[in-house]
């Protein structure tokens, strides 16, 4: 595992702990399909929550939030559709956990499928 991969795995673990402490139940990690990946899949009551975790060391180039482009959102939505098809259709939302300069920010319902 490279240093970058290790940092990403640590960021995902930190995000999972953060969300679990706020009542979400982690039901999946690193769900991959051809064309997309979801970092964390959680349950928040009756809602499935697909979470993208973004780690950035600085705010340069727009920071962590700016790195979740329309193309990235499309890949997340694709993977979510596969998850829902396999696990049953249910209410869902897309959250982002941004970790930048040592600070964590949780964006609930960060975007919606178009």
VODREN-403792 format. One record per residue: residue in one letter; residue number from 0; x, y, z of N, C-alpha, C, O in turn. Coordinates in pm, 1 decimal, padded with zeros to 6 digits. Each point is the difference from the previous one (the first is absolute). Last residue first. Layout:
<nodes>
NODE A NUM X Y Z X Y Z X Y Z X Y Z
...
</nodes>
This chain:
<nodes>
NODE X 113 -02949.8 01345.2 -01109.1 -00068.2 00092.4 -00090.9 -00106.3 -00059.1 -00082.0 -00062.9 00070.0 -00079.3
NODE X 112 00264.4 -00174.9 00600.3 00005.0 -00046.6 -00140.0 -00082.5 00093.3 -00088.2 -00106.2 00047.8 00040.0
NODE X 111 00320.6 00165.6 00395.3 -00108.4 -00092.6 -00035.2 00016.1 -00045.3 -00143.8 00051.5 00073.8 -00083.9
NODE X 110 00270.2 00141.1 00530.8 -00048.3 00012.2 -00136.7 -00106.8 -00104.7 -00021.9 -00015.3 -00092.6 00079.6
NODE X 109 00178.7 00178.9 00358.0 00089.7 00089.0 -00072.6 -00041.0 00020.6 -00145.8 00019.8 00107.8 -00056.0
NODE X 108 -00193.2 -00307.5 00513.3 -00077.5 00024.1 -00122.1 00075.5 00096.6 -00092.2 -00055.8 00099.2 -00046.9
NODE X 107 00289.5 -00067.2 00479.4 -00114.5 -00088.2 -00017.7 -00072.2 00038.1 -00128.5 -00014.4 00117.8 -00032.8
NODE X 106 00526.5 -00043.9 00213.1 -00103.4 00061.5 -00082.7 -00110.8 -00101.9 -00021.9 00015.2 -00092.5 -00079.8
NODE X 105 00416.4 00181.5 00438.1 -00098.4 -00097.1 -00049.5 -00107.9 00075.7 -00075.9 -00071.8 00081.7 00057.7
NODE X 104 00619.8 -00004.5 00102.2 -00129.6 00062.5 -00026.6 -00091.9 -00104.7 -00062.1 00038.0 -00067.3 -00095.7
NODE X 103 00470.3 00127.5 00382.5 -00097.9 -00087.3 -00064.7 -00131.2 00075.7 -00014.5 -00047.5 00062.7 00094.7
NODE X 102 00609.8 00066.2 -00038.7 -00139.3 00024.0 00038.4 -00091.7 -00090.5 -00080.0 00022.2 -00022.9 -00118.9
NODE X 101 00467.3 00063.7 00061.2 -00029.6 -00051.6 00133.3 -00143.2 00019.4 00047.8 -00032.5 -00038.2 00112.4
NODE X 100 00186.9 00164.1 -00554.6 00079.1 00075.7 00097.4 -00037.4 -00039.2 00142.9 -00007.5 00084.8 00088.8
NODE X 99 -00327.5 -00299.5 -00374.4 00095.6 00093.0 -00060.1 00067.9 00079.9 00110.3 -00066.4 00055.5 00087.6
NODE X 98 -00334.6 -00442.0 -00229.3 00105.0 00014.8 00100.1 00110.5 00081.6 -00065.1 00062.4 -00042.0 -00097.5
NODE X 97 -00615.6 -00094.6 00020.4 00117.4 00070.2 -00049.7 00099.4 00016.2 00113.4 -00033.3 00053.8 00105.5
NODE X 96 -00419.5 -00358.1 -00261.1 00080.8 00035.4 00115.5 00130.0 00056.1 -00056.0 00074.5 -00068.6 -00069.9
NODE X 95 -00604.4 -00002.1 -00134.0 00144.4 00009.9 -00017.5 00063.1 00032.8 00134.2 -00052.2 00081.4 00076.3
NODE X 94 -00440.6 -00320.0 -00290.4 00070.5 00089.0 00091.3 00147.1 00003.0 -00037.7 00050.3 -00090.2 -00067.1
NODE X 93 -00560.2 -00065.8 -00144.3 00143.8 00003.8 -00023.4 00061.4 00104.6 00092.7 -00031.7 00118.5 -00009.4
NODE X 92 -00441.2 -00454.1 00022.9 00056.1 00133.2 -00018.3 00151.1 -00013.5 -00017.3 00058.7 -00104.3 00028.5
NODE X 91 -00571.2 -00207.0 -00036.0 00144.4 00016.9 00013.0 00037.1 00146.6 -00012.1 -00078.4 00083.6 -00045.0
NODE X 90 -00351.1 -00497.0 00091.0 00036.4 00141.5 00004.4 00151.0 00011.7 00018.4 00060.3 -00076.5 00075.2
NODE X 89 -00199.2 -00366.4 -00309.1 -00038.6 00065.4 00123.4 00039.2 00147.3 -00007.9 00072.6 00041.8 -00090.2
NODE X 88 -00055.5 -00567.9 -00184.1 -00021.5 00144.2 -00012.1 -00047.9 00055.3 00133.5 -00083.1 -00061.2 00067.2
NODE X 87 00395.3 -00380.2 -00108.8 -00139.4 00043.9 00005.9 -00010.5 00150.7 -00004.7 00074.0 00071.3 00067.9
NODE X 86 00333.2 -00341.8 -00113.1 -00048.8 -00001.5 00138.4 -00145.4 00044.3 00014.6 -00053.0 00003.5 00111.1
NODE X 85 00287.8 -00020.5 -00539.9 00037.2 -00125.1 00066.9 -00063.0 -00012.6 00138.6 -00034.7 -00110.2 00042.5
NODE X 84 -00026.2 00503.1 -00302.9 -00055.0 -00111.1 -00078.1 00026.4 -00133.2 00068.9 -00082.9 -00090.9 -00005.0
NODE X 83 00273.7 00482.1 00188.2 -00144.0 -00004.7 00023.6 -00065.3 -00115.1 -00077.2 -00092.8 -00063.3 00050.4
NODE X 82 00554.6 00143.1 -00119.8 -00023.5 -00040.1 00139.4 -00150.0 -00018.0 00024.5 -00042.5 -00101.4 00055.2
NODE X 81 00169.4 00275.6 -00471.7 00034.1 -00141.9 00010.9 -00027.8 -00051.5 00141.6 -00057.0 -00107.8 00017.4
NODE X 80 00007.4 00564.3 -00089.3 -00108.0 -00072.4 -00069.4 00025.3 -00150.3 00004.1 -00093.4 -00078.4 00016.9
NODE X 79 00428.8 00362.2 00149.9 -00115.8 -00005.5 00090.2 -00115.5 -00075.9 -00063.9 -00068.9 -00076.5 00067.5
NODE X 78 00453.3 00165.7 -00327.6 00027.3 -00103.4 00100.3 -00118.1 -00015.4 00095.6 -00034.2 -00111.8 00038.7
NODE X 77 00001.9 00457.4 -00354.7 00003.8 -00130.3 -00067.2 00020.7 -00113.0 00100.3 -00072.1 -00099.8 -00001.9
NODE X 76 00108.6 00538.7 00159.0 -00140.7 -00034.4 -00027.4 -00008.7 -00135.2 -00068.9 -00087.3 -00080.5 00032.7
NODE X 75 00514.8 00261.2 00035.6 -00060.0 -00038.3 00128.2 -00145.0 -00044.9 -00019.0 -00043.3 -00099.0 00059.0
NODE X 74 00270.2 00272.8 -00430.1 00055.6 -00131.6 00035.2 -00057.0 -00050.1 00132.3 -00024.9 -00119.4 00016.1
NODE X 73 -00094.2 00553.5 -00156.9 -00060.5 -00099.0 -00090.4 00051.7 -00140.3 00031.7 -00076.7 -00096.2 -00004.3
NODE X 72 00269.9 00461.0 00231.7 -00136.5 -00023.8 00047.1 -00067.4 -00106.6 -00085.4 -00069.7 -00086.4 00053.1
NODE X 71 00488.6 00234.9 -00191.7 00013.1 -00082.7 00120.7 -00138.8 -00032.5 00054.4 -00025.3 -00113.6 00040.1
NODE X 70 00041.1 00409.8 -00400.1 00039.6 -00134.7 -00044.5 00012.9 -00094.8 00118.5 -00041.2 -00115.7 -00008.3
NODE X 69 -00042.3 00570.2 00095.2 -00119.5 -00063.3 -00057.7 00032.1 -00141.5 -00047.2 -00082.6 -00090.2 00014.6
NODE X 68 00408.3 00256.8 00364.5 -00049.4 00055.5 -00125.6 -00128.1 -00069.9 -00044.7 -00041.7 -00099.5 00059.3
NODE X 67 00353.5 00168.2 00373.6 -00115.7 -00086.3 -00026.8 -00073.2 00059.5 -00120.5 -00101.9 00067.8 00013.3
NODE X 66 00478.2 00148.5 00181.5 00046.0 -00122.2 -00066.6 -00113.8 -00097.5 -00029.3 00021.1 -00101.6 -00066.1
NODE X 65 -00062.6 00520.6 00309.6 00008.2 00022.3 -00144.4 00043.3 -00125.5 -00075.0 -00018.7 -00009.6 -00121.2
NODE X 64 00004.6 00012.3 00599.7 -00135.0 00008.3 -00057.4 00004.0 00012.8 -00151.4 -00080.6 -00061.1 -00070.1
NODE X 63 00492.9 00062.5 00321.0 -00066.8 -00129.8 -00002.8 -00136.9 00006.0 -00068.2 -00033.4 -00088.4 -00078.8
NODE X 62 00369.6 00482.5 -00058.8 -00016.1 -00080.7 00119.4 -00080.3 -00126.5 -00021.9 -00028.3 -00039.3 -00113.2
NODE X 61 00195.7 00417.4 -00188.9 -00139.9 -00006.5 00039.1 -00027.9 -00088.1 00119.8 -00111.8 00001.4 00051.7
NODE X 60 00555.3 00089.3 -00234.4 -00080.3 -00056.2 -00109.5 -00146.2 -00019.4 00040.3 -00067.5 -00087.5 -00054.2
NODE X 59 00348.6 00148.5 00478.1 00044.6 00028.7 -00135.3 -00084.9 -00072.7 -00103.0 -00051.8 -00108.4 00027.0
NODE X 58 00045.3 00094.5 00469.7 -00114.4 00048.8 -00076.7 00038.2 00035.3 -00143.3 -00083.1 00051.2 -00075.1
NODE X 57 00330.3 -00443.6 00382.2 -00016.6 00145.6 -00002.9 -00122.4 00035.2 -00084.6 -00062.0 -00086.0 -00062.5
NODE X 56 00177.9 -00365.9 00158.1 00090.9 00061.1 00096.3 -00014.5 00151.3 00004.2 00036.0 00063.3 00099.2
NODE X 55 -00413.6 -00456.3 -00210.0 00088.5 00095.0 -00065.2 00086.3 00065.4 00107.0 -00047.9 00031.3 00108.9
NODE X 54 -00349.2 -00450.5 -00200.0 00109.8 00047.7 00082.1 00087.4 00093.0 -00083.3 00043.7 -00036.5 -00109.2
NODE X 53 -00571.3 -00197.8 00107.5 00104.3 00070.8 -00075.0 00101.0 00057.8 00098.0 -00035.6 00074.4 00091.4
NODE X 52 -00406.3 -00452.3 -00148.4 00097.3 00059.4 00092.2 00111.0 00063.1 -00083.5 00058.8 -00065.8 -00085.9
NODE X 51 -00603.2 -00095.5 00019.1 00129.3 00022.9 -00065.1 00089.7 00071.4 00100.1 -00037.2 00103.7 00054.9
NODE X 50 -00437.7 -00418.0 -00008.2 00091.6 00103.3 00048.1 00129.7 00000.6 -00080.9 00065.5 -00103.0 -00016.4
NODE X 49 -00622.5 -00058.6 00044.3 00122.5 -00026.3 -00074.3 00095.2 00116.1 00028.0 -00033.3 00116.0 -00024.5
NODE X 48 -00421.2 -00333.8 00279.2 00083.3 00117.8 -00021.7 00129.3 -00044.1 -00068.7 00075.5 -00081.2 00053.5
NODE X 47 -00620.0 -00088.5 00049.2 00135.1 -00042.4 -00034.7 00078.6 00124.3 -00036.7 -00045.1 00081.7 -00080.2
NODE X 46 -00401.5 -00114.7 00412.5 00065.9 00054.3 -00118.8 00137.5 -00062.0 -00018.8 00077.9 -00010.4 00094.8
NODE X 45 -00405.0 -00034.4 00280.5 -00044.7 -00073.5 -00117.8 00065.4 00043.9 -00129.8 -00042.9 -00040.3 -00108.1
NODE X 44 00301.7 00149.6 00539.7 -00140.4 -00036.8 00011.3 -00038.4 -00084.6 -00119.6 00061.9 -00103.7 -00024.1
NODE X 43 00352.5 00212.6 -00070.0 -00043.6 00105.6 00089.9 -00150.1 -00016.4 00013.3 -00076.5 00055.9 -00078.6
NODE X 42 00531.1 -00350.8 -00117.6 -00144.2 00009.4 00020.8 -00023.9 00108.9 00103.4 00064.5 00003.7 00104.7
NODE X 41 00362.3 -00095.9 -00482.0 -00052.3 00006.1 00136.4 -00151.7 -00009.1 -00001.2 -00064.5 00013.4 -00103.9
NODE X 40 00558.1 -00072.7 -00197.5 -00144.6 -00013.0 -00011.1 -00052.0 -00011.7 00142.7 00043.6 -00086.2 00076.3
NODE X 39 00439.9 00280.7 -00327.3 -00075.5 -00053.5 00113.3 -00147.9 -00008.3 -00036.0 -00054.6 00089.6 -00064.4
NODE X 38 00373.7 00002.5 -00283.1 00089.9 -00018.5 00113.5 -00071.1 -00066.6 00117.7 00048.5 -00099.2 00054.3
NODE X 37 -00148.5 00035.7 -00585.6 -00054.5 00074.2 00113.2 00088.0 -00030.6 00119.9 00024.5 -00116.4 00031.7
NODE X 36 00024.2 00096.6 -00610.0 00028.0 -00051.9 00133.5 -00064.6 00090.3 00103.6 -00008.2 00121.6 -00017.2
NODE X 35 00020.0 -00249.8 -00572.8 -00025.2 00080.9 00118.7 00033.1 -00070.1 00129.7 00009.9 -00122.6 00005.4
NODE X 34 00041.5 -00050.9 -00472.9 -00039.5 00138.1 -00024.9 -00025.4 00083.4 00123.6 -00025.3 00119.9 -00012.4
NODE X 33 -00010.8 -00636.3 00043.9 00066.2 00058.0 -00116.1 -00053.7 00140.5 -00021.0 -00119.5 00019.5 -00022.0
NODE X 32 00099.6 -00160.0 00511.5 -00056.0 -00059.3 -00121.0 00077.1 00061.2 -00115.9 00070.2 00099.7 00016.3
NODE X 31 -00031.7 -00128.3 00568.4 00048.6 00030.4 -00135.3 -00080.4 -00074.2 -00105.4 -00035.1 -00116.9 00016.1
NODE X 30 00064.8 00291.7 00538.2 -00083.5 -00076.0 -00093.0 00038.0 00042.4 -00142.2 -00013.3 00116.6 -00037.3
NODE X 29 00195.5 -00004.5 00515.2 00067.1 -00018.0 -00128.9 -00076.8 -00092.0 -00094.0 00054.8 -00096.7 -00052.9
NODE X 28 -00263.3 00055.7 00506.7 00117.1 00084.9 -00024.5 00058.2 -00035.3 -00135.8 00005.2 -00116.8 -00038.7
NODE X 27 -00496.9 00056.7 00370.1 00089.9 -00037.6 -00108.6 00113.5 00099.2 -00013.4 -00013.4 00118.0 00032.5
NODE X 26 -00324.3 -00093.3 00309.2 -00039.4 -00130.3 -00054.3 00087.9 -00044.8 -00115.8 -00009.8 -00114.4 -00044.3
NODE X 25 -00037.4 00472.6 00505.2 00081.1 -00030.6 -00117.9 -00037.6 -00140.8 -00047.0 00011.3 -00096.2 00076.0
NODE X 24 -00307.3 00470.1 00201.3 00052.8 -00136.5 00007.3 00073.4 -00028.7 -00130.2 -00057.5 00011.6 -00108.2
NODE X 23 -00068.0 00465.1 00403.6 -00009.4 -00075.4 -00124.9 00062.3 -00137.9 00021.2 00094.4 -00015.6 00077.5
NODE X 22 -00103.9 00368.4 00266.8 -00118.1 -00083.7 -00013.6 -00015.5 -00074.6 -00131.7 -00095.6 -00076.0 -00015.3
NODE X 21 00464.7 00361.4 00196.4 -00118.1 00084.4 -00019.5 -00123.1 -00080.1 -00038.2 -00098.6 00055.6 -00048.5
NODE X 20 00528.5 -00252.2 00108.5 -00020.9 00072.3 00125.9 -00121.8 00091.3 -00007.2 -00051.4 00043.7 00103.0
NODE X 19 00192.4 -00269.5 -00493.4 -00056.4 -00096.3 00096.0 -00028.3 00067.5 00134.1 -00100.0 -00030.9 00064.9
NODE X 18 00322.0 00282.7 -00395.8 -00141.3 -00021.3 -00034.2 -00066.7 -00096.9 00097.3 -00114.6 00020.9 00039.9
NODE X 17 00579.2 00057.1 00013.4 -00072.9 00125.5 00018.8 -00149.4 -00020.5 -00024.3 -00082.8 00042.4 00080.7
NODE X 16 00376.5 -00397.1 -00180.2 -00013.8 00017.9 00145.2 -00082.9 00123.7 00031.5 -00085.7 -00003.1 00088.3
NODE X 15 00192.4 -00069.2 -00538.3 -00093.2 -00103.6 00046.7 -00023.1 00013.1 00150.6 -00113.8 -00009.2 00046.1
NODE X 14 00438.1 00288.9 -00241.9 -00135.1 00040.7 -00040.3 -00103.6 -00100.8 00049.8 -00106.5 00039.1 00047.9
NODE X 13 00557.6 -00147.1 00016.1 -00035.4 00114.6 00084.4 -00142.8 00046.0 -00030.2 -00077.4 00028.0 00091.5
NODE X 12 00257.7 -00359.6 -00366.9 -00025.4 -00055.0 00133.6 -00042.6 00110.8 00096.3 -00091.1 -00018.9 00080.7
NODE X 11 00223.3 00148.6 -00512.2 -00127.6 -00071.9 -00005.5 -00035.4 -00059.1 00135.8 -00116.2 00003.5 00040.3
NODE X 10 00536.0 00201.8 -00083.1 -00105.7 00101.0 -00009.3 -00137.4 -00066.0 -00003.1 -00092.9 00047.5 00065.2
NODE X 9 00470.7 -00325.9 -00080.8 -00014.0 00059.1 00133.4 -00110.4 00105.1 00001.7 -00075.2 00009.5 00097.0
NODE X 8 00187.9 -00200.1 -00510.0 -00065.0 -00101.0 00085.2 -00020.8 00053.9 00141.0 -00103.7 -00025.1 00061.3
NODE X 7 00345.4 00296.5 -00361.7 -00140.5 -00010.6 -00040.0 -00076.8 -00099.4 00085.4 -00113.6 00026.4 00039.5
NODE X 6 00578.3 00010.0 00022.0 -00066.1 00121.5 00048.6 -00148.3 -00002.3 -00034.1 -00083.5 00038.6 00081.7
NODE X 5 00346.3 -00385.1 -00252.0 -00011.4 -00013.2 00145.6 -00070.3 00121.3 00060.0 -00082.9 -00014.0 00089.8
NODE X 4 00186.3 00021.8 -00548.0 -00107.3 -00096.1 00026.5 -00022.6 -00016.6 00149.9 -00114.0 -00009.8 00045.3
NODE X 3 00475.8 00277.6 -00180.1 -00127.0 00065.4 -00035.8 -00118.2 -00092.8 00028.3 -00102.2 00044.3 00052.3
NODE X 2 00537.2 -00217.2 00001.4 -00027.8 00097.7 00104.8 -00133.8 00070.0 -00024.8 -00076.2 00024.0 00093.7
NODE X 1 00115.0 -00508.1 -00304.5 00078.0 00123.4 -00006.3 -00037.8 00091.7 00116.4 -00100.4 -00020.9 00068.0
NODE X 0 00088.1 -00528.2 -00089.6 -00085.4 00117.8 00000.0 00089.8 00123.7 00000.0 00094.8 00010.3 00077.8
</nodes>
